């Protein structure tokens, strides 16, 4: 499977290494408050200047304004609950919305691309494919969503109809074809066979093993993390919460750093629906940076026109002819 479930596994392995070094247990001691110095006693003046009503009102107003400002600041600072208090709701709420756009970049290794053969020199290939762009967007359940990874994977999902563009079929074959010298169709032969029938191959329900809907992405990442990390929750990694405003919206930011490595989780500042806004980390050079936007407002892609679709039975015939 070449879906983003791999991301959870790599994330967890790296995280275990960091927590073993005290990453999760790292604590920052609070600065000690300076000792108060008793003010010197001053003899009271025999007469105090007369305070006018206007002066008193001005002072009261300034005092109230200062108090309001301090209270507002205190409320803002207190807005971010402990991650453990909302973590389950973060994953549950994010996986149950109608639609969302998920986009960003991930290390190519998360998709196993470093283990696939290609015509380029391995060093040049690794450098060129260090990070790949990812888009998983549209209907959360896959009743109109897309799954795109770099220039290789390009799928459109409409229920049990999983359409892969012919360009994607060819690109994937080019990356995974047998070593040179093995008897197999050429890339040109694969393209010619498919393009003679259409521009989209409907791989049918079996395609679910090769793609992720937006809800799949959220659920697989969470479950994969728990299954492989040995931790009960992401909050066990010691992420510290703080309130912030990003793109004009109040959010809670949970983050922990050690050297150049970091983990950051950003969610909407709403305890009833703390929807994901960003999930990112950099661990040993393995980068993962994904944004979540347009919750319940993401547009579904257009379903390929019938005349451009190669139906599952026809796909099997083509594959048999190439075999």
Long-range contacts (C-beta under 8 A, 24 or more apart in sequence): 1-209, 1-210, 2-111, 2-112, 2-149, 2-153, 2-210, 3-147, 3-210, 3-211, 3-212, 3-216, 3-217, 3-220, 4-106, 4-110, 4-111, 4-134, 4-136, 4-212, 4-217, 4-220, 4-221, 5-212, 5-220, 5-221, 5-224, 6-110, 6-111, 6-112, 7-106, 7-110, 7-221, 7-224, 7-288, 8-220, 8-221, 8-222, 8-223, 8-224, 8-225, 8-227, 8-228, 9-224, 9-228, 10-107, 10-109, 10-110, 10-286, 11-221, 11-225, 11-229, 11-281, 11-283, 11-288, 12-224, 12-225, 12-227, 12-228, 12-229, 12-230, 12-231, 13-228, 14-261, 14-281, 14-283, 14-284, 14-286, 15-229, 15-231, 15-237, 15-263, 15-283, 16-229, 16-230, 17-283, 17-284, 18-237, 18-258, 18-261, 18-283, 19-231, 19-236, 19-237, 19-238, 21-258, 23-237, 23-238, 23-256, 23-258, 23-261, 24-236, 24-237, 24-238, 24-256, 25-238, 26-238, 26-256, 26-258, 76-243, 77-242, 77-243, 79-243, 79-250, 79-252, 79-269, 80-241, 80-242, 80-243, 80-252, 80-253, 80-254, 80-269, 81-241, 81-252, 81-271, 82-235, 82-241, 83-233, 83-234, 83-235, 83-239, 83-241, 83-254, 83-265, 84-233, 84-235, 86-267, 86-271, 86-274, 87-233, 87-234, 87-235, 89-271, 89-272, 89-273, 89-274, 90-265, 90-267, 90-274, 90-275, 90-276, 91-218, 91-219, 91-222, 93-272, 93-273, 93-274, 93-275, 94-218, 94-275, 94-276, 94-292, 95-140, 95-215, 95-218, 95-219, 95-222, 96-140, 96-215, 97-140, 97-275, 97-295, 97-296, 98-139, 98-140, 98-296, 99-137, 99-138, 99-139, 99-140, 99-145, 99-214, 99-294, 99-295, 99-296, 99-297, 99-298, 99-299, 99-300, 100-137, 100-140, 100-214, 100-292, 100-293, 100-294, 100-295, 100-296, 100-298, 101-135, 101-137, 101-138, 101-291, 101-292, 101-293, 101-294, 101-298, 102-134, 102-135, 102-136, 102-137, 102-214, 102-217, 102-290, 102-291, 102-292, 103-133, 103-134, 103-135, 103-136, 103-137, 103-290, 103-291, 103-293, 104-133, 104-134, 104-280, 104-288, 104-289, 104-290, 104-291, 105-131, 105-132, 105-133, 105-134, 105-287, 105-288, 105-289, 105-290, 106-131, 106-132, 106-134, 106-287, 106-288, 106-289, 106-290, 107-131, 107-132, 107-285, 107-286, 107-287, 107-288, 108-132, 108-150, 109-286, 110-286, 110-288, 111-149, 113-175, 116-175, 116-176, 117-175, 117-176, 117-177, 117-179, 118-174, 118-175, 119-174, 131-287, 134-290, 136-212, 136-213, 136-214, 136-217, 137-214, 137-298, 138-214, 138-298, 138-299, 138-300, 138-301, 139-213, 139-214, 139-298, 139-300, 140-213, 140-214, 140-215, 141-213, 141-215, 142-213, 142-215, 142-216, 143-300, 144-300, 144-301, 144-303, 145-213, 145-214, 145-300, 145-301, 146-301, 147-211, 147-212, 147-213, 153-210, 153-211, 155-207, 155-210, 155-211, 156-200, 156-301, 156-303, 156-304, 157-207, 157-211, 157-213, 158-303, 160-204, 160-205, 160-208, 161-202, 161-204, 161-303, 162-202, 162-203, 162-204, 162-205, 162-206, 162-207, 162-208, 162-210, 162-211, 163-200, 163-201, 163-202, 163-203, 163-303, 163-304, 163-309, 164-200, 164-201, 164-203, 164-207, 165-199, 165-200, 165-201, 166-191, 166-194, 166-195, 166-198, 166-199, 166-200, 166-201, 169-194, 169-201, 170-194, 185-322, 189-322, 190-322, 193-318, 193-321, 193-322, 194-310, 194-318, 197-310, 197-314, 197-318, 198-307, 198-308, 198-309, 198-310, 199-304, 199-308, 200-304, 200-308, 200-309, 200-310, 201-309, 201-310, 201-315, 202-309, 202-310, 202-311, 202-312, 202-315, 203-312, 203-315, 204-312, 204-315, 214-298, 218-276, 221-279, 234-265, 237-263, 239-263, 239-264, 239-265, 243-269, 246-277, 249-277, 251-277
